[in-house]
Amino acid sequence: MTSHVPVEAPGVVRAATLPCEEVLRGLGVSAAAGLSEEEAVQRRARFGLNAVSSHRARFFPVLWHQLRSPLLGLLLAAAIASFLVGQRSDAVIIGVIVGASVGLGLVNEYRAEKAAEALHSQIQHRTVAIRDGRPASVDVTALVPGDVAELHLGDVVPADLRLFEVTGLECDESVLTGESLPAEKNTAPVSAGTALAELSGCALMGTVVRNGGARGVVVSTGASTEFGKIAAGLGTHQLDTEFQVGLRRFSLLLVYVAGALTSAIFVINVVLHKPIIDALLFSLAIAVGITPQLLPAVVSTSLAAGSRRMSRRKVLVKRLVCIEDLGDIDVLFTDKTGTLTLGRIDYMRAVPVGPGGPEAVLRWGLLCTENATRDESDVGGNPLDQALWRSPATAEQRALLSGYGQLASLPFDHERRMTSALIRDADGHRTG
């Protein structure tokens, strides 16, 4: 049963502070029946598609990026001046150089835009939503506020959800919070002002289900989600790189020098009673002579060569001017796992504790996590435990434990700072 009364999407921060029943009632939806297809279409027309952004390769914006260089403006002015003073061959040469520089950058960046568009078009994501009282597989972009969605192990959360039914749900929220350990979820409301990383009653778009499952009602879609707000902020006007700033300063310096020289030469010639036309033509010739006509072509050629070398290493360069900044990096600082890294923890070695060596620490760590991670899966289980069973460095110890089995266990306790397990060894004896 759904309501045709206009509803407002409350947003995940506000929905997290409200009881589940109040959120469902405010969205005019039943937890059991979900939305009808008719109501979903109406809400989609109002709220739009559940998409953060769509990537389209646009020719004219890419062309504008090439033309907005002040150095190109200086060269065009030099070409016009050359034409006016009768040096038409020089004007043609400068025009060809400018055209080649713009064309080279345009071809490389537009090709990268088309490649990015092709990658975006290949991405399709479906989820299970309750429509007309029945579970249905729908495209993620078709979700609307009020849809009841199901979450299962390994799913990427398709929108911001207020959870009303949870079964051991844990979500990897590193994409939003930077925390590498999964966050436990429940259905209880939180107090107003709670930080995003502590919204335990909500599942956030873009995060990954690492354990359990849940049902929730969609409270935000697309750019209105927390993930969408971050993506929208990144999609604003791109800042100039240091290379562009330096090139602009150099271009302005040339403009000042050319202006000062031509003005001074023109004034001196007039004071010396030289013909005004001759003085003007001589001043313009000086301005053309100090302009570095080949500089844009050299810059574009060098950056394009770098772009081709990076493409051979499977790196897509969308803006040629970024290559210089990348190559100028001496020290790179980054934050937690999940940004520039693989988004997972890897095991390297164990540190010995007490009289035992590192092998004993590793052996007990493997035995305590056996039930959760022996399948070496990338989903399910604690990331620290997964790292133990996934690492090649533990292969030898894993082989020695083939006859062991875990009879019972207690999960990690933050008070005791340990995990407890009852183990059956290869001879059938129990140990803990």
C-alpha positions as CSV (number, residue, x, y, z in Angstrom):
1,M,0.0,0.0,0.0
2,T,1.4,3.4,-1.0
3,S,0.2,6.9,-0.6
4,H,-0.3,9.4,-3.5
5,V,0.0,12.3,-1.1
6,P,3.1,14.4,-2.0
7,V,6.1,13.3,0.2
8,E,9.4,14.8,1.0
9,A,12.7,12.8,1.1
10,P,13.9,13.4,4.7
11,G,17.6,12.8,4.0
12,V,19.7,10.2,5.8
13,V,20.9,12.5,8.7
14,R,17.3,13.4,9.7
15,A,15.9,9.9,9.1
16,A,18.6,8.4,11.3
17,T,17.1,10.3,14.3
18,L,13.5,9.1,13.7
19,P,11.9,5.7,14.5
20,C,11.5,3.4,11.5
21,E,7.7,3.6,11.6
22,E,7.7,7.4,11.4
23,V,10.1,7.4,8.4
24,L,7.9,4.9,6.6
25,R,4.8,6.8,7.4
26,G,6.3,10.1,6.2
27,L,7.3,8.5,2.9
28,G,3.8,7.0,2.5
29,V,5.0,3.4,2.1
30,S,4.4,0.0,3.8
31,A,7.4,-2.0,4.8
32,A,5.8,-5.2,3.5
33,A,4.3,-4.0,0.2
34,G,6.8,-1.3,-0.8
35,L,5.9,1.1,-3.6
36,S,3.7,0.3,-6.6
37,E,5.2,0.7,-10.1
38,E,2.8,3.5,-10.8
39,E,3.9,5.4,-7.7
40,A,7.6,4.7,-8.4
41,V,7.3,6.2,-11.9
42,Q,5.6,9.4,-10.4
43,R,8.3,9.8,-7.8
44,R,11.0,9.2,-10.4
45,A,9.6,12.1,-12.4
46,R,9.8,14.3,-9.3
47,F,13.1,13.3,-7.7
48,G,14.9,12.2,-10.9
49,L,17.1,9.2,-11.5
50,N,19.2,7.7,-8.7
51,A,22.5,8.6,-10.4
52,V,25.2,10.8,-9.0
53,S,26.3,12.0,-12.4
54,S,26.5,10.9,-16.0
55,H,29.6,11.3,-18.1
56,R,29.3,12.5,-21.6
57,A,32.2,13.5,-23.9
58,R,31.4,17.1,-25.0
59,F,33.4,18.6,-27.8
60,F,33.1,22.3,-27.2
61,P,34.0,22.3,-23.4
62,V,37.1,20.3,-24.3
63,L,37.9,22.8,-27.1
64,W,37.4,25.7,-24.7
65,H,39.9,24.2,-22.3
66,Q,42.5,24.4,-25.1
67,L,41.7,28.0,-26.1
68,R,41.6,29.6,-22.7
69,S,45.4,29.7,-22.4
70,P,46.7,33.3,-22.2
71,L,49.8,32.3,-24.2
72,L,47.6,31.3,-27.2
73,G,45.9,34.7,-26.9
74,L,49.3,36.4,-27.0
75,L,50.2,34.4,-30.1
76,L,46.9,35.2,-31.9
77,A,47.6,38.9,-31.2
78,A,51.1,38.5,-32.6
79,A,49.6,36.8,-35.7
80,I,47.2,39.7,-36.2
81,A,50.0,42.2,-35.7
82,S,52.2,40.4,-38.3
83,F,49.3,40.5,-40.8
84,L,48.8,44.2,-40.2
85,V,52.5,45.0,-40.8
86,G,52.5,43.1,-44.0
87,Q,54.4,40.0,-42.8
88,R,51.6,37.6,-43.9
89,S,53.8,34.6,-44.1
90,D,54.7,35.0,-40.4
91,A,51.1,35.4,-39.6
92,V,50.3,32.1,-41.4
93,I,53.1,30.3,-39.6
94,I,52.0,31.5,-36.2
95,G,48.4,30.5,-37.0
96,V,49.5,27.0,-38.1
97,I,51.5,26.6,-34.9
98,V,48.5,27.7,-32.8
99,G,46.2,25.4,-34.7
100,A,48.5,22.4,-34.3
101,S,48.9,23.1,-30.5
102,V,45.2,23.4,-30.0
103,G,44.4,20.4,-32.2
104,L,47.0,18.2,-30.5
105,G,45.5,18.9,-27.0
106,L,42.0,18.6,-28.3
107,V,42.5,15.2,-29.9
108,N,44.2,13.7,-26.8
109,E,41.7,15.1,-24.2
110,Y,38.6,14.3,-26.3
111,R,39.8,10.8,-26.9
112,A,40.2,10.4,-23.1
113,E,36.7,11.8,-22.6
114,K,35.3,9.3,-25.0
115,A,37.1,6.4,-23.3
116,A,35.7,7.6,-19.9
117,E,32.2,7.7,-21.4
118,A,32.6,4.2,-22.7
119,L,33.7,3.0,-19.3
120,H,30.7,4.7,-17.6
121,S,28.3,3.1,-20.1
122,Q,29.5,-0.4,-19.3
123,I,28.6,0.0,-15.6
124,Q,25.3,-1.5,-14.7
125,H,24.1,-2.1,-11.2
126,R,20.9,-3.8,-10.1
127,T,19.3,-4.3,-6.7
128,V,16.3,-6.1,-5.1
129,A,13.4,-3.8,-4.2
130,I,9.9,-4.5,-3.1
131,R,7.4,-3.4,-5.8
132,D,3.7,-4.2,-5.5
133,G,4.4,-6.5,-2.6
134,R,6.9,-8.7,-4.4
135,P,10.7,-8.6,-4.6
136,A,11.9,-7.4,-8.0
137,S,15.3,-6.9,-9.5
138,V,15.4,-3.2,-10.6
139,D,18.1,-1.0,-12.0
140,V,19.7,1.1,-9.3
141,T,19.0,4.3,-11.2
142,A,15.3,3.5,-11.0
143,L,15.2,3.6,-7.2
144,V,13.2,6.5,-5.6
145,P,12.6,7.8,-2.0
146,G,10.2,5.4,-0.4
147,D,11.4,2.2,-2.2
148,V,12.0,-0.7,0.1
149,A,15.4,-2.3,-0.8
150,E,17.1,-5.5,0.4
151,L,20.8,-5.8,1.2
152,H,22.7,-9.0,1.0
153,L,26.3,-10.0,1.6
154,G,28.6,-8.4,-1.0
155,D,26.1,-5.8,-2.2
156,V,27.0,-2.2,-2.8
157,V,24.4,-0.1,-1.0
158,P,22.3,1.5,-3.9
159,A,21.0,4.6,-2.0
160,D,20.8,6.1,1.5
161,L,18.6,3.8,3.5
162,R,16.9,3.9,6.8
163,L,17.1,0.4,8.1
164,F,14.1,-1.3,9.7
165,E,15.1,-5.0,9.6
166,V,18.7,-6.0,10.3
167,T,20.4,-9.4,10.6
168,G,24.0,-9.1,11.6
169,L,24.6,-6.3,9.1
170,E,28.1,-4.8,8.8
171,C,29.0,-2.3,6.1
172,D,32.4,-1.2,4.9
173,E,32.2,2.6,4.9
174,S,35.8,3.4,4.1
175,V,34.8,5.2,0.9
176,L,33.0,7.8,3.1
177,T,34.7,7.7,6.4
178,G,38.2,6.2,5.7
179,E,37.6,3.5,8.4
180,S,38.9,0.1,7.3
181,L,36.9,-1.9,9.7
182,P,33.2,-2.5,8.9
183,A,30.6,-0.6,10.9
184,E,27.9,-2.6,12.7
185,K,24.3,-1.6,11.9
186,N,21.0,-1.8,13.8
187,T,17.5,-0.3,13.6
188,A,17.6,2.1,16.6
189,P,17.5,5.8,16.0
190,V,20.4,8.0,17.0
191,S,20.5,11.4,18.7
192,A,20.5,14.6,16.6
193,G,24.0,15.8,15.6
194,T,25.5,12.3,15.4
195,A,28.5,12.1,13.1
196,L,28.1,10.5,9.7
197,A,30.4,7.6,10.7
198,E,28.1,6.8,13.6
199,L,24.7,6.6,11.8
200,S,24.2,3.0,12.9
201,G,20.6,2.9,11.8
202,C,21.3,3.8,8.2
203,A,23.2,2.3,5.2
204,L,24.9,4.8,3.0
205,M,25.1,4.8,-0.7
206,G,28.4,3.5,-2.1
207,T,29.3,1.4,1.0
208,V,29.7,-2.4,0.8
209,V,27.9,-5.1,2.8
210,R,30.5,-7.2,4.5
211,N,28.3,-9.3,6.8
212,G,24.7,-10.1,7.2
213,G,21.7,-8.6,5.5
214,A,19.0,-6.0,6.0
215,R,15.9,-4.3,4.6
216,G,15.6,-0.5,4.5
217,V,13.6,2.3,3.0
218,V,15.3,4.7,0.6
219,V,15.4,8.2,2.1
220,S,17.8,9.9,-0.4
221,T,18.8,9.2,-4.0
222,G,21.3,10.5,-6.5
223,A,23.1,13.8,-5.7
224,S,21.0,14.1,-2.5
225,T,22.9,11.2,-0.8
226,E,26.0,11.7,1.3
227,F,28.0,10.0,-1.4
228,G,26.4,12.1,-4.1
229,K,27.2,15.4,-2.2
230,I,30.8,14.5,-2.1
231,A,30.8,13.5,-5.8
232,A,29.0,16.8,-6.7
233,G,31.7,18.8,-4.8
234,L,34.4,17.0,-6.8
235,G,32.6,17.9,-10.0
236,T,32.7,21.6,-9.5
237,H,35.0,24.0,-11.4
238,Q,38.5,22.4,-11.7
239,L,41.3,24.3,-10.1
240,D,44.2,25.4,-12.2
241,T,47.4,23.3,-11.8
242,E,50.7,24.8,-10.8
243,F,51.8,24.3,-14.4
244,Q,48.9,26.4,-15.7
245,V,49.5,29.1,-13.1
246,G,53.2,29.3,-14.0
247,L,52.4,29.4,-17.7
248,R,49.8,32.2,-17.2
249,R,52.4,34.2,-15.2
250,F,54.9,33.8,-18.0
251,S,52.4,34.8,-20.6
252,L,51.5,37.9,-18.6
253,L,55.2,38.7,-18.2
254,L,55.6,38.6,-22.0
255,V,52.5,40.8,-22.4
256,Y,54.0,43.4,-20.0
257,V,57.4,43.3,-21.6
258,A,56.0,43.5,-25.1
259,G,53.7,46.4,-24.1
260,A,56.5,48.3,-22.4
261,L,58.9,47.8,-25.3
262,T,56.5,48.7,-28.0
263,S,55.2,51.7,-26.2
264,A,58.7,53.0,-25.4
265,I,59.9,52.4,-28.9
266,F,56.9,54.1,-30.4
267,V,57.3,57.1,-28.1
268,I,61.0,57.4,-28.8
269,N,60.4,57.3,-32.6
270,V,57.7,60.0,-32.3
271,V,60.0,62.2,-30.2
272,L,62.7,61.8,-32.8
273,H,60.2,62.9,-35.4
274,K,60.1,59.6,-37.2
275,P,57.1,58.8,-39.4
276,I,54.3,57.6,-37.1
277,I,53.3,54.7,-39.4
278,D,56.9,53.5,-39.5
279,A,57.2,53.8,-35.7
280,L,54.0,51.9,-35.2
281,L,55.0,49.1,-37.6
282,F,58.4,48.8,-36.0
283,S,56.9,48.6,-32.5
284,L,54.5,45.8,-33.7
285,A,57.5,43.9,-35.3
286,I,59.3,44.1,-31.9
287,A,56.2,42.6,-30.2
288,V,56.0,39.8,-32.7
289,G,59.7,39.1,-32.4
290,I,59.7,38.5,-28.6
291,T,56.7,36.2,-28.7
292,P,57.7,32.5,-28.4
293,Q,55.6,31.1,-31.2
294,L,56.8,27.5,-30.7
295,L,56.2,27.3,-27.0
296,P,52.5,26.1,-27.1
297,A,53.4,23.4,-29.7
298,V,56.4,22.2,-27.6
299,V,54.2,22.1,-24.4
300,S,51.4,20.2,-26.1
301,T,53.7,17.8,-27.8
302,S,55.5,17.0,-24.5
303,L,52.3,16.5,-22.5
304,A,50.8,14.4,-25.3
305,A,53.9,12.2,-25.3
306,G,53.5,11.7,-21.6
307,S,49.8,10.9,-22.1
308,R,50.7,8.2,-24.6
309,R,53.3,6.6,-22.3
310,M,50.8,6.5,-19.5
311,S,48.1,5.0,-21.7
312,R,50.4,2.1,-22.4
313,R,50.4,1.5,-18.7
314,K,46.6,1.5,-18.6
315,V,46.3,5.1,-17.1
316,L,43.6,7.4,-18.6
317,V,44.7,11.0,-18.7
318,K,41.6,13.3,-18.9
319,R,43.5,16.7,-18.7
320,L,47.0,16.9,-20.3
321,V,48.1,19.7,-17.9
322,C,47.8,17.4,-14.9
323,I,50.7,15.3,-16.2
324,E,53.2,18.0,-15.2
325,D,51.8,18.2,-11.6
326,L,52.0,14.4,-11.3
327,G,55.6,14.3,-12.4
328,D,56.5,17.2,-10.1
329,I,55.5,15.2,-6.9
330,D,58.4,14.4,-4.6
331,V,56.5,13.1,-1.5
332,L,52.9,11.9,-1.6
333,F,50.8,11.8,1.6
334,T,47.5,10.0,1.7
335,D,45.0,9.1,4.3
336,K,43.5,5.7,5.3
337,T,43.0,2.5,3.4
338,G,40.5,2.7,0.6
339,T,41.5,5.9,-1.1
340,L,44.6,5.3,-3.3
341,T,45.1,1.8,-2.0
342,L,43.1,-1.4,-2.6
343,G,40.8,-0.7,0.3
344,R,41.8,-3.8,2.3
345,I,44.3,-4.8,4.9
346,D,47.2,-7.1,4.0
347,Y,49.1,-9.3,6.5
348,M,52.9,-9.1,6.3
349,R,54.4,-10.6,9.5
350,A,53.6,-11.5,13.2
351,V,55.4,-10.0,16.2
352,P,56.4,-12.6,18.8
353,V,54.8,-12.2,22.3
354,G,56.4,-13.8,25.4
355,P,58.7,-16.8,25.0
356,G,56.9,-18.1,21.9
357,G,58.1,-17.1,18.4
358,P,56.0,-15.4,15.7
359,E,54.8,-18.8,14.4
360,A,52.9,-19.3,17.6
361,V,51.1,-15.9,17.3
362,L,50.2,-16.7,13.7
363,R,49.0,-20.2,14.5
364,W,46.7,-19.0,17.3
365,G,45.4,-16.2,15.1
366,L,44.5,-18.6,12.3
367,L,42.8,-21.0,14.7
368,C,40.7,-18.3,16.3
369,T,39.4,-17.1,12.9
370,E,39.0,-20.5,11.2
371,N,35.2,-20.7,10.9
372,A,34.8,-17.2,9.6
373,T,37.5,-17.1,7.0
374,R,38.8,-20.6,6.0
375,D,37.1,-20.1,2.6
376,E,39.5,-17.2,2.0
377,S,36.6,-15.1,0.7
378,D,36.9,-11.4,0.3
379,V,33.5,-10.8,1.7
380,G,32.4,-11.8,5.2
381,G,34.5,-11.9,8.3
382,N,36.7,-9.3,9.9
383,P,39.1,-7.7,7.5
384,L,42.0,-8.4,9.9
385,D,41.0,-12.1,9.9
386,Q,40.6,-12.1,6.1
387,A,44.1,-10.7,5.7
388,L,45.6,-13.7,7.7
389,W,43.9,-16.3,5.5
390,R,44.5,-14.4,2.2
391,S,48.2,-13.8,2.7
392,P,50.8,-16.0,0.9
393,A,53.0,-15.5,4.0
394,T,50.6,-17.7,6.1
395,A,50.4,-20.6,3.6
396,E,52.9,-22.8,5.4
397,Q,51.1,-22.4,8.8
398,R,47.7,-23.0,7.2
399,A,48.9,-26.3,5.8
400,L,50.0,-27.4,9.3
401,L,46.5,-26.7,10.7
402,S,44.7,-29.1,8.3
403,G,43.8,-31.5,11.1
404,Y,42.6,-28.8,13.6
405,G,39.1,-27.7,14.0
406,Q,37.3,-24.9,15.9
407,L,34.6,-26.2,18.3
408,A,33.4,-22.9,19.7
409,S,34.5,-19.3,19.8
410,L,33.8,-15.9,21.4
411,P,34.1,-12.9,19.1
412,F,36.6,-10.1,19.7
413,D,35.9,-8.2,22.9
414,H,37.2,-4.7,23.2
415,E,37.3,-4.9,27.0
416,R,39.4,-8.1,27.1
417,R,41.2,-7.2,23.8
418,M,41.1,-10.8,22.6
419,T,39.2,-13.4,20.7
420,S,38.6,-16.8,22.5
421,A,38.2,-20.2,20.8
422,L,38.0,-23.8,21.8
423,I,40.1,-25.9,19.4
424,R,40.3,-29.6,18.6
425,D,43.8,-30.6,17.6
426,A,44.8,-33.3,15.1
427,D,44.7,-35.9,17.9
428,G,41.2,-35.0,18.9
429,H,42.2,-33.2,22.1
430,R,40.6,-29.9,23.1
431,T,42.6,-26.8,23.9
432,G,41.8,-23.1,24.2
